[in-house]
Amino acid sequence: EGRGRVEGKVLGHHEQPEARPQVDAWMQAHATPAVRLIGTTRPDVIAFEIEGKIRSEDMRLLVSTFDDALEAHERLRILVRVLDFHGVSLDALRNETLWSVRMRGLRQVERYALVGGPNWLDKILHGVRPMVRTETRHFGRDEEDKAWEWLEAKPAEA
């Protein structure tokens, strides 16, 4: 069910606005993870799928996965499959190690493939290309096979 319908049932159709913090906490605790890791055929390739809003738990998973991979490999390749992206929560952006891992990633990620997602994500990729060493490409949802070929890997689930 959508968030509004669940909130309506929990709050009695918003008749108890003072209960909002408890509802938000409950929604956070019962939220479906927005990030799902995808196994790959190469240890230096990280792949994940995004569906929804990235929250603190999702960011912890991403940061720990990237941190481990950056420690283990001199260069990385990344595939991000975007099914439905609703942004990133402020709590997720407050992750203590996010920014240090991100800075290391700028030096160590050699290829970044974005599959699907809204067109504005492609514009962001295009805008940052001159500032980073990372090769970036945006692939349509129907071009995921080409993205994997470009990364020289395959999903382990295939």
N, C-alpha and C positions, 0 to 999 in steps of 0.2 A: 504494500500500500504506500501511497505517497505520504510525504512528511506531513502535509496539511491535514489529511484525513486522520492520520494517527494522532496528531496533536489535538484535533477536534474531539476524538474519542477520549483521550486522556484528560484534556482540559474541560470537557463538557462544552464543546463548541466555544472555547475561549471565554467562558464565564468566570474563570479564576485566573486572571493574569498574574497574580502573586505566585502562582505555581510554576510559572514559566522557567525559572532556573532549574527546578527539579525535572521538568519535562525535557529541557535541553540536555541535562546530564543523562537522563534515561535514554534519550535518542542517541547520544554519543556512545554510550555503553553498548547499545544494541545495533549500532550502525554496521552495515555490511562493509567490509574492507573495500576501498576504492582501488587498491593496488594489488595485483596478483603477479608473482614472479613466474616467468616462463623458463623452463629448463632449456639449455642449448647444448649443441654438440661440441662446443669449444669452451674451455674454462675461462678464456679471456673475453668472452662475449656475455654481456648481461642483457637480459630481455625482460620486459614487464609490460603488463596491460593496465590501463587506467580506465575505470568506469565510475564516475561520480566525483565527489569532492575529496581531495586528499586531506586527511586529518592527521593528528599527532601519531597515532599508531601506524598509519601508512608511512609517514615520514621516517619513523624509527626503523621500520623494515628497510626502506630504501637506503637510508644513511648507513646502517650496519652492513647491508649487502655491498654497497659501493666501497665502504671503508675496507672491508675484508678483501675485495677484489683489487683495490688500488694497492694494498699491501702485498698481495700475491703476484701481481703482474705489472710489468713496466708500462705496457700499453693496453688499453681496453677499447672494445667496440660495444656500442649500445644500440638496442632496438626498443623503441617505445611504441606500443600499439594503443592508440587512443580510440576507445569505443564511444565514450560520452564523458567529457571533461567539464566539471562544474567549479574549477578553481582550487585554491589551497586555503585552508583555514589559517588564521593568525597563529593559533597554537602550534600548528605544524611548522610554520616559518620560524618559530622561536626555538626549534631544536638546537641544542648547544653545539653539536658537532657538524651541523649542516654546512655552515659556511667554510670551515676548514676542509671538509671533504670536497666541497664544490670547487675550491681553489686548486686542490690537488687534481681534481678531475679535469680542469681546464688544461693542465699540463700533460695528463696521461691518456685522455680519451682521444683516439685518433679518428674514429668514425662514429657518427651519431645518425641513426636512421629513425625518422618519425613516420609512423604509418597511420594514416587517417587523421582525424581531428579537424577542428575548424580551420579555415583558411588563414585566420590571423596568427595561428601558431607558425605557419610557413613564413609569414612576413617577419616574425621575430627571428626565426632561424636565419633568414636571408640577411637581416640587419646585423646579427652578431658575427657572421662569417668573417668579415675583415678583421675582427678583433681577437679571434681565437685560432689556434692551430688545427682545431678539429674540423674534419670534413663533415659537412652536414648535408643531408638530403631528405626531402619530404616525398613520401610515396602515398598514393591513394590507397584506400582500403582494399581495392581489388588488385593492388600491386605488391602485396606483402611478400610474395615469392621473390620478386626482384630485390626487395630490401634485404632479405636473407642472403641472396646471392652476392649482393654488394658487400655484405659483412663477411662473406665466405664462411657461413655457418648455417645451421638448420635448427628448428625447434626440436628439442628432445622428445616432445609429445607426439611428433609426426611419425 
